[in-house]
Amino acid sequence: MITYEQNDQAGIIVMENPPVNAIDDAFVAQMHAALDKAEAAGPTVLAIRSKQKVFCAGADLAMIAGLFDDPDGTPKMQAYTRSLHKLFDRIAAFPAVTLAVINGAAMGGGLELALSCDMRIVSTAARIGLPEARVGMIPGAGGTQRLTRLCGPGVSSRLILGGELIDGQEAARLGVAQWAVEPDNLDGFCDETTTRISELSRQALVQSKDCISAFSDPNRDGFAVELEKPAILMPTDEARDRVLGFFKR
């Protein structure tokens, strides 16, 4: 269902749960297992991709439908949602640059999965959205918060409260994705992007990622966090070699 591959400093998590990569308990467990492998390998950049025609259609609605007549349905639903929060929080905190490569539809929990990554590359032919209100639910696996932090309440309200589905170009225009790429160029662009990032300093990227995350944390002073980083990076051989090597070009 979910596998991990690595090429030099670029790691790839591949989702292949036909037909639409629906997120059930097994999906969550296998994604954690793939992340375990990725953490052990220590890539500089980690891409999450799909081998299906869609990126991820979100929660397994058949599984959720079965909870309505279950006396313990509500606590089971809450436990399922907590498991998604735990998974997506882990992806957000992963010690590498994370990329979601959205080749097709990314709906509900599928978009929430993508939003937990640092950046998103989206096909212009993809359709994305948080349409949970259509089925009487909310995007409760972090979608209301991550999308609002990323794009502001206006865009978040448009997609969540308006129930709108948008294509890749509009996703990039609104800031939901960093890049919109024609379908035939998606694989090549992803490879170029992961190669470029993999050549950067992993330790510098991890520390930069921490500084960026401080922006959204009211309990942290982002400027103070920045000031702490030279004490971490300067003593390392890699920083020394990269700075001195710059003058030898």
C-alpha positions in Angstrom: 0.0 0.0 0.0 2.8 2.5 1.0 6.5 2.0 0.2 9.7 4.0 0.8 12.5 4.5 -1.7 15.7 6.5 -1.5 18.0 7.8 -4.2 21.1 9.5 -2.6 19.7 12.2 -0.4 16.2 12.2 -1.9 13.6 9.9 -0.3 10.2 9.1 -1.8 7.1 7.7 -0.1 4.8 6.1 -2.7 1.1 5.6 -2.0 -0.6 2.8 -3.9 -3.9 1.9 -2.2 -6.3 1.4 -5.1 -8.4 2.9 -6.3 -8.1 6.3 -4.6 -5.6 6.0 -1.7 -8.4 6.2 0.9 -7.1 6.8 4.4 -8.1 4.0 6.8 -6.3 2.6 9.8 -4.1 0.4 7.7 -3.1 3.4 5.6 -2.1 5.3 8.7 -0.1 2.4 10.1 1.8 1.9 6.8 2.5 5.6 6.4 4.1 5.6 9.9 6.2 2.6 8.9 7.4 4.4 5.8 8.2 7.4 7.9 10.2 5.2 10.2 12.3 4.0 7.3 12.7 7.5 6.1 13.9 8.7 9.5 16.4 5.9 9.6 17.7 6.8 6.1 18.0 10.5 6.9 17.2 12.1 3.5 17.5 15.8 2.9 14.3 15.9 1.0 11.2 13.6 1.2 8.6 13.5 -1.5 5.2 12.0 -1.0 3.7 10.7 -4.3 0.9 8.5 -5.6 0.9 5.7 -8.2 -2.9 6.1 -8.6 -4.7 8.5 -10.8 -5.5 10.6 -7.8 -3.1 11.8 -5.1 -5.4 10.9 -2.2 -9.2 11.1 -1.9 -9.1 11.4 1.9 -10.9 9.5 4.6 -12.4 6.1 3.9 -16.1 7.1 3.8 -17.2 3.5 3.8 -15.4 3.0 7.1 -16.9 6.2 8.5 -20.4 5.2 7.3 -20.2 2.1 9.4 -19.7 4.1 12.5 -23.1 5.8 12.5 -24.9 2.7 13.8 -22.1 1.7 16.1 -22.8 2.5 19.8 -19.2 3.5 20.1 -19.1 5.2 16.7 -18.4 8.7 18.0 -15.4 7.8 20.2 -14.1 5.6 17.4 -14.4 8.6 15.0 -12.6 10.8 17.4 -9.8 8.2 17.8 -9.5 7.9 14.0 -9.3 11.7 13.7 -6.6 11.8 16.4 -4.6 9.2 14.5 -4.6 11.5 11.5 -3.5 14.5 13.6 -0.7 12.4 15.0 0.4 11.3 11.5 0.1 14.7 9.9 1.9 16.4 12.8 4.7 13.9 12.4 5.0 14.7 8.7 5.0 18.5 9.5 7.8 18.0 12.0 9.8 15.5 9.9 13.6 16.4 9.9 13.8 17.0 6.1 12.2 19.2 3.5 8.9 17.5 2.6 7.1 17.8 -0.8 3.7 16.6 -1.7 3.5 15.8 -5.4 -0.2 16.1 -6.3 -0.8 14.4 -9.6 -4.6 14.2 -9.3 -7.4 14.8 -6.9 -6.5 15.7 -3.4 -9.7 15.9 -1.4 -10.4 16.3 2.3 -7.9 14.3 4.2 -5.8 13.9 1.1 -5.4 17.7 0.9 -4.8 17.7 4.7 -2.0 15.2 4.1 -0.5 17.5 1.5 -0.9 20.6 3.7 1.2 18.8 6.4 4.2 18.9 3.9 6.5 21.9 3.7 5.7 22.5 0.0 3.3 21.2 -2.7 3.8 20.6 -6.4 0.5 20.2 -8.2 -0.5 19.2 -11.6 -2.6 21.8 -13.5 -5.1 19.0 -14.1 -5.5 18.1 -10.4 -8.6 19.0 -8.4 -8.2 19.9 -4.8 -10.5 21.0 -2.0 -11.9 20.4 1.5 -15.5 19.5 0.6 -16.4 17.8 3.9 -19.4 20.0 4.4 -21.0 18.2 1.5 -21.2 15.1 3.6 -22.0 16.9 6.9 -18.5 16.8 8.3 -15.6 19.2 8.7 -11.9 19.0 7.6 -11.0 18.0 11.1 -7.5 16.5 10.5 -5.8 19.9 10.6 -7.3 21.3 7.5 -9.1 24.3 9.1 -5.9 25.3 10.8 -3.1 24.5 8.3 -4.9 26.0 5.3 -5.8 29.2 7.3 -2.2 29.6 8.5 -0.9 29.0 5.0 -3.3 31.2 3.0 -5.3 33.2 5.5 -9.0 33.1 6.5 -10.2 34.4 3.2 -8.9 31.5 1.1 -9.7 29.0 3.8 -13.3 30.2 4.0 -13.6 30.1 0.2 -12.6 26.4 0.1 -14.1 25.2 3.4 -17.2 27.3 3.7 -17.8 27.6 0.0 -17.1 24.0 -0.7 -15.2 24.9 -3.8 -12.9 22.6 -5.7 -10.1 24.3 -7.6 -7.5 23.2 -10.2 -3.8 23.2 -9.9 -3.3 26.7 -11.4 -5.8 28.3 -9.0 -4.2 26.4 -6.1 -0.8 27.9 -7.0 -2.4 31.4 -7.5 -4.0 31.2 -4.0 -0.8 30.0 -2.4 -2.1 26.5 -1.6 0.6 25.1 -3.7 4.1 26.5 -4.5 4.2 25.2 -8.1 1.6 24.3 -10.8 3.0 22.1 -13.5 1.5 20.6 -16.7 0.8 16.9 -16.2 3.4 15.7 -18.8 6.1 17.7 -17.0 5.2 16.8 -13.4 7.6 13.9 -13.0 10.5 15.8 -14.5 9.8 18.9 -12.4 9.6 16.8 -9.3 12.9 15.1 -10.0 14.6 18.5 -10.7 13.2 20.0 -7.6 14.2 17.1 -5.3 17.7 16.9 -6.8 18.2 20.7 -6.3 17.1 20.5 -2.6 19.0 17.3 -2.0 22.2 19.2 -2.8 21.6 21.7 0.0 22.8 21.4 3.5 20.4 19.1 5.4 21.3 20.5 8.8 20.8 24.1 7.5 17.4 23.1 6.0 16.2 21.5 9.3 17.2 24.6 11.3 15.6 26.9 8.7 12.4 24.8 8.9 12.3 25.2 12.6 12.6 29.0 12.2 9.8 29.0 9.7 7.5 27.0 12.1 8.2 29.4 14.9 6.2 32.0 12.9 3.0 30.2 13.6 3.7 29.4 17.3 2.6 32.2 19.6 4.8 30.8 22.3 8.0 31.3 20.3 9.9 34.4 19.2 11.0 33.6 15.6 13.8 36.2 15.7 15.1 34.7 18.9 15.0 31.2 17.4 17.0 32.6 14.4 19.7 34.0 16.7 20.1 30.5 18.3 20.9 28.8 15.1 24.5 30.0 14.4 25.6 28.3 17.7 24.3 25.0 16.3 25.6 25.4 12.8 28.9 27.2 13.1 30.7 24.4 15.1 29.9 21.8 12.4 32.4 20.6 9.8 29.8 20.8 7.1 29.1 24.5 7.6 32.9 25.2 7.6 33.5 23.2 4.5 30.6 24.7 2.6 31.5 28.3 3.5 35.2 27.9 2.7 34.4 25.8 -0.4 32.4 28.8 -1.7 35.6 30.8 -2.2 37.3 28.0 -4.1 34.7 28.0 -6.9 
